[in-house]
Each structure stands twice: as C-alpha cells, then as structure tokens.
Amino acid sequence: MSLEVIELSEKHRRLLDRLGELIPDLDPERPQSLQRIFGLGLIALTMQITSKARQGDKEELAEELGTLAREMVEEEQW
C-alpha cells in the first residue's frame, strides 16, 4: 500500500476529530494534518522502542533513534 493513500477506520477518524478539539490547527481532511499526526505517532513509537532497545543492549541504535525523535519533537515545537 502506498503511504499516500491510507484508509482510516471510523474509530481513527473519530479520534482525529476529537484531537482536533485540542489541537487548533489539526484538520483531519488536510493531508498536512494527517502527516503531522503520523509523524507524532512515529515519535511516540520511536521513544517506546528506544527504551526497549536500551534494555536489550542495543545502546547505539537506541541513541540514534532517540536523537532522531528529539529532533522531530523540536521541529513540532512540542
């Protein structure tokens, strides 16, 4: 499946609509908003995986992932 075409389930769409109430510039109908949400999800997943990688003696990978996630968070101004 191409990343340009992602079908959202009704539950995901409701979640996006509710998030739009907290994030003023989030519009589920705009691809840029969905890209931002996708990016934030990747950041959260990266942070979770980084913690597990540190526990599994993969310190170098964990450090690289952590750096990338921090850079993305700074770009999003969170």
Contacts in CASP RR format, 6 or more apart in sequence:
PFRMAT RR
TARGET T0000
AUTHOR 0000-0000-0000
METHOD contacts of the structure
MODEL  1
MSLEVIELSEKHRRLLDRLGELIPDLDPERPQSLQRIFGLGLIALTMQIT
SKARQGDKEELAEELGTLAREMVEEEQW
6 34 0 8 1.000
8 16 0 8 1.000
8 28 0 8 1.000
13 28 0 8 1.000
16 26 0 8 1.000
16 28 0 8 1.000
16 34 0 8 1.000
16 37 0 8 1.000
17 28 0 8 1.000
19 26 0 8 1.000
19 37 0 8 1.000
20 26 0 8 1.000
20 27 0 8 1.000
20 28 0 8 1.000
25 33 0 8 1.000
26 33 0 8 1.000
26 36 0 8 1.000
26 37 0 8 1.000
27 33 0 8 1.000
28 34 0 8 1.000
36 76 0 8 1.000
39 72 0 8 1.000
40 76 0 8 1.000
40 78 0 8 1.000
42 72 0 8 1.000
43 69 0 8 1.000
43 72 0 8 1.000
43 73 0 8 1.000
43 76 0 8 1.000
46 65 0 8 1.000
46 66 0 8 1.000
46 68 0 8 1.000
46 69 0 8 1.000
47 66 0 8 1.000
47 69 0 8 1.000
49 65 0 8 1.000
50 62 0 8 1.000
50 65 0 8 1.000
50 66 0 8 1.000
50 69 0 8 1.000
51 62 0 8 1.000
53 59 0 8 1.000
53 61 0 8 1.000
53 62 0 8 1.000
53 65 0 8 1.000
54 62 0 8 1.000
END
